[in-house]
Amino acid sequence: MAERCDVAVLGAGVAGLTAAALLAAEGLEVVLLEAHSQSGGCAGTFLRGPYTFDVGATQVAGFEPGGIHHRLMVHFGLPLPEATPLDPGCSVWLAGEAEPIQLWRDPQRWATERRRQFPGSERFWGLCAQLHRSSWAFAGRDPVLPPRSPWDWRQLLAALDPGVVASGLFTAATVADLLQLSGCGADGRLRRFLDLQLRLYSQEPAAGTAALYGATVLAMAQAPLGLWHLQGSMQALSSVLEQALRQGGGALRLRHRVQRLTPQGGGWLVQGQGPAQRPFALEAQQLVCSLPPQALPELLADGLPRSYGNRLESFPDPSGALVFYGAVDRQRLPPLAGLHAQLEWNDPGSLFVSISAEGDGRAPAGQATVIASVFTPARPWFGLEEAAYQRRKQQAMAGIEAGLQQLLGLSPADYRHRELATPRGFAGWTGRPFGFVGGLGQHPSRFGPFGLASRTPLPGLWLCGDAVHPGEGTAGVSLSAFTACRQLREAQGAPLRLRGGETLAAAAGSG
């Protein structure tokens, strides 16, 4: 006989943990199913001897007062994990240049930096700032995008104001369009900088990133927002969300891989394999899925509506990732090396580099972890014969090490530890199809009102995660989980509101 619960949540990454904790706090009986032996997903960690490595995500947003993680912890009555704001948020090194572009936390210092780095670009930055203010005020009113029901539409319309309506004229525009409108379309150096930054957060260059999304991403490193470095590891965020889940009476089931979802009797039957390959079955009235939507056709089989399946198939593949994990003596690093950097690099691609801070729990005293990641097409890494796979892996590792030598002066002999993860490794770690590490990409055709909705055409099935508005990143996926939970509770006639969780935008407006 199958176990029963009110809500089954699939996937214990940050999105799934957030959704499960929110619904458990509502008094619902929640079971969170995770295929791996720990929570966290792409924001998890692993150990190698004395070193703690962040698997994928290495920085967080939403910790500022009014940010989504701050709001959630106020709601749960739990402290935020210990974290320090990043300043600079990132050091961006363009190819062939001797000094970086520093994304300072202080808005005035950043304005001075960009005037020095990109003379004549202030019209572009001014347009971005205007769109960011409007978009941030809109987001702070908790709209539902894209709307799929009368209730969704009411939330969306209540969030509109004249500024938001005006910025809506840019819904179909890209960041490259903003460059042209501001007279900066010919600034090749600015374009290279924007392509680097936007690919990191939207998986698209300036020509493919929605203007409204890009304008906000380009302001994320500055106060009163900001990027944060967690003490201990990225797992600290997952751990506090696990605590919130337990506090609400919810259950986390690790090593439970979901293999089939079947609608039945107004609810859902969830089937799969648990520890020691034992089959399990769980009956749930509601289902929240934080897995990539590319997993749904296999999980639902004949239960997937054809039109919905066709839409899922129409989306382009998300990216895969190559991630280098290394450890060095701290004295081998340049004295002014920050914690995060981007390097414009050709082979295997531009690098995003994260270095542990002294005393942050990731490496012994006097040592540091060095993580370098690069996006890569995921599918070509599968189906290779083992010898070909190993050759390709070694070539990628050599290319990344060459980039780190250029950026940090590290030679292969400097590493106490080094290894490389490919999309194959991420597929095994996260269970994601082909090891996809991001969402659908924030192209105008897939952003906001044109994106994938958390409300699906199947009753009782809700989506959250990096493929759902507002996109990837720890703050984005937590916001998507909050939206899905609001919709679920509204359908049950019990509106969900965060206790004492006023948004930053709302606080600014009331001040």
C-alpha positions as CSV (number, residue, x, y, z in Angstrom):
1,M,0.0,0.0,0.0
2,A,1.4,3.4,-1.0
3,E,2.2,6.0,1.6
4,R,0.1,9.2,1.4
5,C,0.8,12.9,1.8
6,D,-0.7,16.2,1.0
7,V,2.2,17.4,-1.2
8,A,5.1,15.6,-2.8
9,V,8.0,17.9,-3.9
10,L,10.5,16.6,-6.4
11,G,14.1,17.6,-6.1
12,A,15.9,19.0,-3.0
13,G,17.8,21.8,-4.7
14,V,17.2,25.3,-3.4
15,A,13.9,25.6,-5.2
16,G,12.5,22.3,-3.9
17,L,13.7,22.9,-0.4
18,T,12.1,26.3,-0.4
19,A,8.8,25.0,-1.7
20,A,8.7,22.1,0.7
21,A,9.6,24.3,3.7
22,L,6.9,26.9,2.8
23,L,4.2,24.3,2.4
24,A,5.2,22.4,5.6
25,A,5.0,25.7,7.4
26,E,1.4,26.0,6.1
27,G,0.5,22.8,8.0
28,L,0.5,20.5,5.0
29,E,2.0,17.0,5.2
30,V,5.0,17.4,2.8
31,V,7.4,14.7,1.5
32,L,10.5,16.0,-0.4
33,L,12.1,13.4,-2.6
34,E,15.8,13.7,-3.7
35,A,17.7,11.2,-5.8
36,H,21.1,12.2,-4.4
37,S,22.5,11.4,-0.9
38,Q,22.3,15.1,0.1
39,S,20.3,18.2,-0.7
40,G,21.5,21.2,-2.6
41,G,21.6,20.1,-6.2
42,C,23.7,22.5,-8.2
43,A,24.1,24.6,-5.1
44,G,25.5,21.6,-3.1
45,T,29.0,20.8,-2.0
46,F,31.4,17.8,-1.9
47,L,34.5,16.9,0.1
48,R,38.0,15.9,-1.1
49,G,40.2,15.3,1.9
50,P,40.4,18.6,3.8
51,Y,38.7,20.6,1.0
52,T,35.1,21.6,0.6
53,F,34.1,22.4,-2.9
54,D,30.9,24.1,-4.0
55,V,29.5,22.0,-6.8
56,G,28.3,24.7,-9.1
57,A,26.8,27.9,-7.6
58,T,29.4,29.8,-5.6
59,Q,27.6,33.0,-4.6
60,V,24.1,34.0,-3.5
61,A,21.8,36.9,-3.9
62,G,18.7,37.8,-1.9
63,F,20.3,38.1,1.6
64,E,19.8,41.9,1.9
65,P,16.9,43.1,4.0
66,G,13.8,42.5,1.9
67,G,15.5,40.0,-0.4
68,I,13.8,36.7,-0.9
69,H,16.1,34.7,1.4
70,H,15.8,37.3,4.1
71,R,12.0,37.3,3.7
72,L,12.0,33.5,3.9
73,M,14.1,33.3,7.1
74,V,11.9,36.0,8.8
75,H,8.9,33.8,7.8
76,F,10.4,30.7,9.2
77,G,11.8,32.4,12.3
78,L,15.3,31.2,11.5
79,P,18.6,33.2,11.1
80,L,20.1,33.6,7.7
81,P,23.3,31.6,7.2
82,E,26.4,33.7,8.0
83,A,27.6,35.5,4.8
84,T,29.6,38.5,3.8
85,P,28.8,40.9,0.9
86,L,31.1,40.6,-2.0
87,D,33.0,43.8,-2.9
88,P,33.8,43.8,-5.7
89,G,31.1,41.4,-6.8
90,C,33.3,40.3,-9.6
91,S,36.6,41.3,-11.4
92,V,36.1,41.0,-15.1
93,W,39.3,40.5,-17.2
94,L,38.9,41.2,-20.9
95,A,41.4,39.3,-23.2
96,G,44.7,41.1,-23.6
97,E,44.1,43.7,-20.8
98,A,46.3,44.3,-17.8
99,E,43.7,45.4,-15.3
100,P,40.1,44.2,-14.6
101,I,36.8,45.9,-14.6
102,Q,35.7,45.9,-11.0
103,L,32.0,45.6,-10.1
104,W,32.1,47.6,-6.9
105,R,29.3,47.2,-4.3
106,D,29.0,50.9,-3.7
107,P,26.8,52.4,-6.6
108,Q,28.8,55.6,-6.8
109,R,32.1,53.8,-6.9
110,W,30.7,51.5,-9.7
111,A,29.5,54.6,-11.6
112,T,33.0,56.0,-11.4
113,E,34.5,52.7,-12.5
114,R,32.2,52.4,-15.6
115,R,32.8,56.0,-16.7
116,R,36.5,55.3,-16.6
117,Q,36.2,52.0,-18.3
118,F,33.5,52.8,-20.9
119,P,33.6,56.6,-21.6
120,G,30.5,57.8,-23.3
121,S,28.3,54.9,-22.1
122,E,26.3,56.8,-19.5
123,R,23.1,56.9,-21.6
124,F,23.2,53.1,-21.8
125,W,23.7,52.7,-18.0
126,G,21.0,55.4,-17.3
127,L,18.5,53.5,-19.5
128,C,19.4,50.2,-17.7
129,A,19.0,51.9,-14.3
130,Q,15.6,53.2,-15.2
131,L,14.4,49.8,-16.4
132,H,15.9,48.2,-13.3
133,R,14.1,50.5,-10.9
134,S,10.8,49.8,-12.7
135,S,11.3,46.1,-12.9
136,W,12.5,45.8,-9.3
137,A,9.4,47.7,-8.0
138,F,7.2,45.4,-10.1
139,A,8.9,42.3,-8.8
140,G,8.6,43.6,-5.2
141,R,4.8,43.4,-5.5
142,D,5.0,39.6,-6.1
143,P,3.3,39.4,-9.5
144,V,2.7,36.0,-11.2
145,L,4.3,35.5,-14.5
146,P,3.3,34.2,-16.9
147,P,-0.4,34.3,-15.8
148,R,-2.6,31.3,-16.5
149,S,-5.7,31.8,-14.4
150,P,-7.9,34.7,-13.3
151,W,-6.1,34.7,-9.9
152,D,-2.8,34.9,-11.7
153,W,-4.0,37.9,-13.7
154,R,-5.2,39.7,-10.6
155,Q,-1.8,39.4,-9.0
156,L,-0.2,40.6,-12.2
157,L,-2.5,43.6,-12.7
158,A,-2.2,44.6,-9.0
159,A,1.6,44.9,-9.5
160,L,1.4,47.3,-12.4
161,D,2.0,51.0,-12.3
162,P,2.7,53.6,-15.0
163,G,6.4,53.0,-14.8
164,V,6.0,49.3,-15.2
165,V,3.6,49.8,-18.1
166,A,6.1,52.1,-19.8
167,S,9.0,49.6,-19.3
168,G,6.7,46.9,-20.8
169,L,7.5,48.5,-24.2
170,F,10.9,46.9,-23.8
171,T,9.5,43.3,-23.2
172,A,10.6,42.1,-26.7
173,A,13.9,44.1,-26.6
174,T,17.4,42.7,-25.9
175,V,20.3,44.3,-24.1
176,A,21.9,44.8,-27.5
177,D,18.9,46.8,-28.5
178,L,19.4,49.1,-25.4
179,L,23.0,49.6,-26.7
180,Q,21.7,50.8,-30.0
181,L,19.0,53.0,-28.5
182,S,21.6,54.7,-26.3
183,G,24.1,55.3,-29.1
184,C,26.6,52.7,-27.8
185,G,26.1,50.0,-30.4
186,A,29.6,50.6,-31.8
187,D,31.4,50.2,-28.5
188,G,32.9,46.8,-29.0
189,R,34.7,46.7,-25.6
190,L,31.5,47.4,-23.7
191,R,29.7,44.7,-25.8
192,R,32.4,42.2,-24.8
193,F,32.0,43.0,-21.1
194,L,28.2,42.7,-21.3
195,D,28.4,39.4,-23.2
196,L,30.6,38.0,-20.4
197,Q,28.4,39.1,-17.6
198,L,25.1,38.2,-19.2
199,R,26.1,34.8,-20.3
200,L,26.9,34.0,-16.7
201,Y,23.4,34.8,-15.5
202,S,21.1,34.4,-18.5
203,Q,23.0,31.9,-20.7
204,E,22.7,34.4,-23.5
205,P,24.9,37.2,-24.8
206,A,23.7,40.8,-25.0
207,A,22.0,40.1,-28.4
208,G,19.9,37.2,-26.8
209,T,19.2,38.5,-23.2
210,A,15.9,40.1,-22.5
211,A,16.4,43.8,-21.8
212,L,14.3,43.8,-18.6
213,Y,16.1,40.8,-17.2
214,G,19.6,42.1,-18.2
215,A,19.0,45.6,-16.7
216,T,18.4,44.0,-13.3
217,V,21.2,41.4,-13.6
218,L,23.7,44.2,-14.4
219,A,22.7,45.9,-11.1
220,M,22.8,42.8,-8.8
221,A,26.3,43.4,-7.5
222,Q,25.5,46.9,-6.1
223,A,23.8,47.9,-2.8
224,P,21.1,47.9,-1.6
225,L,21.1,44.5,-3.4
226,G,24.4,42.6,-3.7
227,L,26.1,39.3,-4.0
228,W,27.1,37.3,-1.0
229,H,29.8,34.8,0.0
230,L,28.5,32.1,2.4
231,Q,30.6,31.0,5.4
232,G,31.3,27.3,5.4
233,S,30.0,26.5,1.9
234,M,26.9,26.9,-0.3
235,Q,25.4,23.9,1.6
236,A,24.7,26.3,4.4
237,L,21.7,27.7,2.6
238,S,20.3,24.2,2.0
239,S,20.9,23.3,5.6
240,V,18.8,26.1,7.0
241,L,16.0,25.3,4.5
242,E,16.2,21.7,5.7
243,Q,15.8,23.0,9.2
244,A,12.8,25.0,8.2
245,L,11.3,21.9,6.6
246,R,11.8,19.8,9.7
247,Q,10.4,22.6,11.9
248,G,7.2,22.5,9.8
249,G,7.0,18.7,10.2
250,G,8.0,17.9,6.6
251,A,10.1,14.9,5.6
252,L,13.2,14.8,3.4
253,R,13.7,11.4,1.7
254,L,17.2,11.1,0.2
255,R,18.3,8.5,-2.3
256,H,14.7,8.4,-3.7
257,R,14.8,8.7,-7.5
258,V,11.5,9.4,-9.1
259,Q,10.8,7.4,-12.2
260,R,7.1,7.7,-13.0
261,L,4.3,10.3,-12.3
262,T,0.7,9.1,-12.8
263,P,-2.4,11.2,-12.3
264,Q,-5.0,9.3,-10.3
265,G,-8.1,10.0,-8.3
266,G,-7.7,13.8,-8.3
267,G,-4.1,13.4,-7.1
268,W,-0.8,11.9,-8.1
269,L,1.0,8.6,-7.8
270,V,4.7,9.0,-7.5
271,Q,6.8,5.9,-8.1
272,G,10.6,5.3,-8.2
273,Q,13.5,3.6,-6.5
274,G,14.7,4.2,-3.0
275,P,17.8,3.1,-1.1
276,A,19.2,-0.4,-2.1
277,Q,17.1,-0.2,-5.3
278,R,13.9,-0.8,-3.4
279,P,10.8,0.5,-5.2
280,F,8.6,3.1,-3.5
281,A,5.2,4.5,-4.2
282,L,3.8,7.7,-2.8
283,E,0.2,9.1,-3.2
284,A,0.0,12.9,-3.1
285,Q,-2.9,15.3,-3.6
286,Q,-0.5,18.0,-5.0
287,L,2.8,17.7,-6.8
288,V,5.6,20.4,-7.0
289,C,8.3,19.6,-9.4
290,S,11.6,21.5,-9.3
291,L,13.3,19.2,-11.8
292,P,14.2,20.5,-15.3
293,P,11.1,20.5,-17.5
294,Q,13.1,18.3,-19.9
295,A,12.5,15.5,-17.4
296,L,8.7,15.6,-17.6
297,P,8.1,13.7,-20.9
298,E,9.9,10.6,-19.5
299,L,8.3,10.9,-16.1
300,L,4.7,11.5,-17.4
301,A,4.9,9.3,-20.5
302,D,1.3,9.1,-21.9
303,G,0.0,11.4,-19.2
304,L,1.7,14.4,-20.8
305,P,-0.7,16.5,-23.0
306,R,0.6,16.5,-26.6
307,S,0.5,20.3,-26.9
308,Y,2.4,20.8,-23.7
309,G,4.9,18.1,-24.7
310,N,5.4,19.9,-28.0
311,R,6.1,23.2,-26.2
312,L,8.7,21.6,-24.0
313,E,10.4,20.0,-27.0
314,S,10.5,23.4,-28.7
315,F,12.8,24.9,-26.1
316,P,16.5,24.9,-26.8
317,D,18.8,22.8,-24.6
318,P,20.1,24.6,-21.5
319,S,23.9,24.6,-21.1
320,G,26.1,22.0,-19.6
321,A,29.2,23.0,-17.6
322,L,32.8,22.1,-17.2
323,V,34.0,22.8,-13.7
324,F,37.6,22.6,-12.5
325,Y,38.1,22.1,-8.8
326,G,41.6,22.9,-7.5
327,A,43.4,23.6,-4.2
328,V,46.6,25.6,-3.7
329,D,48.7,27.3,-1.1
330,R,47.3,30.8,-0.6
331,Q,50.7,32.3,-1.1
332,R,50.6,31.1,-4.7
333,L,47.7,33.5,-5.5
334,P,48.2,37.1,-6.5
335,P,48.1,39.3,-3.4
336,L,45.1,41.4,-4.7
337,A,43.1,38.4,-6.1
338,G,39.4,38.8,-5.2
339,L,37.0,36.0,-4.5
340,H,35.3,36.0,-8.0
341,A,36.5,36.8,-11.4
342,Q,35.6,36.4,-15.1
343,L,38.2,35.8,-17.8
344,E,37.5,36.2,-21.5
345,W,39.1,33.0,-22.8
346,N,38.8,31.0,-26.0
347,D,39.5,27.4,-25.1
348,P,37.3,25.8,-23.8
349,G,35.5,29.2,-23.2
350,S,35.4,32.2,-20.9
351,L,36.0,31.2,-17.3
352,F,34.1,32.2,-14.1
353,V,36.5,31.7,-11.2
354,S,35.8,31.5,-7.5
355,I,38.4,31.5,-4.7
356,S,37.7,30.6,-1.1
357,A,38.3,33.2,1.6
358,E,40.7,32.6,4.4
359,G,38.8,31.0,7.3
360,D,35.6,30.4,5.4
361,G,35.7,26.6,6.1
362,R,36.5,25.5,2.5
363,A,40.3,24.9,3.0
364,P,42.9,24.6,5.8
365,A,44.6,27.7,7.0
366,G,47.0,29.1,4.5
367,Q,45.3,27.3,1.6
368,A,42.5,28.1,-0.8
369,T,40.1,26.3,-3.1
370,V,40.0,27.5,-6.7
371,I,36.9,26.7,-8.8
372,A,36.7,27.6,-12.5
373,S,33.6,26.9,-14.6
374,V,32.7,27.3,-18.3
375,F,29.5,26.7,-20.1
376,T,29.6,23.9,-22.8
377,P,27.0,22.2,-25.0
378,A,25.9,19.2,-22.9
379,R,24.8,16.5,-25.3
380,P,28.1,16.0,-27.1
381,W,29.7,14.7,-23.9
382,F,27.4,11.7,-24.0
383,G,27.7,8.7,-26.3
384,L,31.5,9.1,-26.6
385,E,33.7,6.0,-26.3
386,E,35.6,6.1,-23.1
387,A,39.0,6.8,-24.7
388,A,37.5,9.7,-26.7
389,Y,35.8,11.0,-23.6
390,Q,39.0,11.0,-21.6
391,R,40.9,12.8,-24.4
392,R,38.3,15.5,-24.6
393,K,38.2,15.8,-20.8
394,Q,42.0,16.2,-20.6
395,Q,42.0,18.8,-23.4
396,A,39.3,20.8,-21.6
397,M,41.3,20.6,-18.3
398,A,44.5,21.7,-20.0
399,G,42.6,24.7,-21.5
400,I,41.1,25.7,-18.1
401,E,44.5,25.4,-16.4
402,A,46.1,27.6,-19.1
403,G,43.4,30.2,-18.3
404,L,44.1,30.0,-14.6
405,Q,47.8,30.5,-15.3
406,Q,47.0,33.6,-17.3
407,L,44.6,34.9,-14.6
408,L,46.3,33.8,-11.4
409,G,49.8,32.8,-12.4
410,L,49.2,29.2,-11.3
411,S,51.2,26.4,-12.9
412,P,50.1,22.7,-12.8
413,A,52.8,22.1,-10.1
414,D,51.1,24.6,-7.7
415,Y,48.0,22.4,-7.2
416,R,47.6,20.3,-4.1
417,H,44.4,18.9,-5.7
418,R,42.8,19.2,-9.1
419,E,39.9,17.5,-10.9
420,L,37.4,18.3,-13.6
421,A,33.7,17.6,-13.8
422,T,31.9,17.4,-17.1
423,P,28.2,17.2,-18.0
424,R,28.4,13.5,-17.4
425,G,29.4,14.2,-13.8
426,F,26.6,16.7,-13.3
427,A,24.1,14.2,-14.7
428,G,25.1,11.7,-12.1
429,W,25.2,14.3,-9.3
430,T,22.0,16.1,-10.0
431,G,20.0,13.6,-12.0
432,R,19.3,16.3,-14.6
433,P,19.0,15.2,-18.2
434,F,22.4,15.5,-19.9
435,G,23.7,17.3,-16.8
436,F,22.0,20.6,-17.7
437,V,22.9,23.2,-15.2
438,G,20.8,26.2,-16.1
439,G,17.3,27.1,-17.1
440,L,15.9,27.9,-20.5
441,G,18.0,31.1,-21.1
442,Q,16.5,34.5,-20.7
443,H,15.8,35.3,-24.3
444,P,12.9,37.7,-24.9
445,S,10.9,34.8,-26.4
446,R,11.2,32.8,-23.1
447,F,11.2,35.6,-20.5
448,G,8.4,36.9,-18.3
449,P,5.0,36.6,-20.0
450,F,6.5,34.4,-22.7
451,G,8.2,31.9,-20.4
452,L,7.2,28.6,-18.9
453,A,4.5,28.9,-16.2
454,S,4.6,27.4,-12.8
455,R,0.9,26.5,-13.3
456,T,0.8,23.5,-15.7
457,P,-2.2,22.2,-17.7
458,L,-2.2,19.1,-15.4
459,P,-4.3,19.7,-12.3
460,G,-2.2,19.6,-9.1
461,L,1.1,19.7,-10.9
462,W,3.2,22.9,-10.3
463,L,6.7,23.8,-11.5
464,C,9.5,25.8,-9.9
465,G,13.2,26.1,-10.4
466,D,15.6,27.7,-12.9
467,A,13.4,27.1,-16.0
468,V,10.5,29.1,-14.4
469,H,10.3,32.9,-14.0
470,P,12.4,34.7,-12.8
471,G,15.1,32.3,-13.8
472,E,18.3,30.8,-12.5
473,G,20.4,31.6,-9.3
474,T,19.5,30.9,-5.7
475,A,17.3,34.0,-5.4
476,G,15.5,33.3,-8.7
477,V,14.6,29.7,-7.9
478,S,13.4,30.6,-4.4
479,L,11.1,33.2,-5.9
480,S,9.8,30.7,-8.4
481,A,9.1,28.3,-5.5
482,F,7.3,31.0,-3.6
483,T,5.1,31.8,-6.6
484,A,4.2,28.1,-7.1
485,C,3.3,27.7,-3.4
486,R,1.1,30.8,-3.5
487,Q,-0.8,29.4,-6.5
488,L,-1.1,26.0,-4.8
489,R,-2.5,27.5,-1.6
490,E,-4.8,29.8,-3.5
491,A,-6.3,26.8,-5.2
492,Q,-6.9,25.3,-1.8
493,G,-8.6,28.6,-0.6
494,A,-5.8,29.4,1.9
495,P,-3.7,32.4,0.6
496,L,0.0,32.2,1.5
497,R,1.7,35.4,2.7
498,L,5.2,35.7,4.1
499,R,5.1,36.8,7.7
500,G,6.9,40.1,8.2
501,G,8.6,39.6,4.9
502,E,8.3,43.0,3.3
503,T,10.2,43.2,0.1
504,L,13.1,45.6,-0.5
505,A,11.1,47.4,-3.2
506,A,8.1,47.8,-1.0
507,A,10.3,49.1,1.9
508,A,11.9,51.6,-0.4
509,G,8.6,52.8,-1.6
510,S,7.2,53.3,1.9
511,G,10.3,55.2,2.9
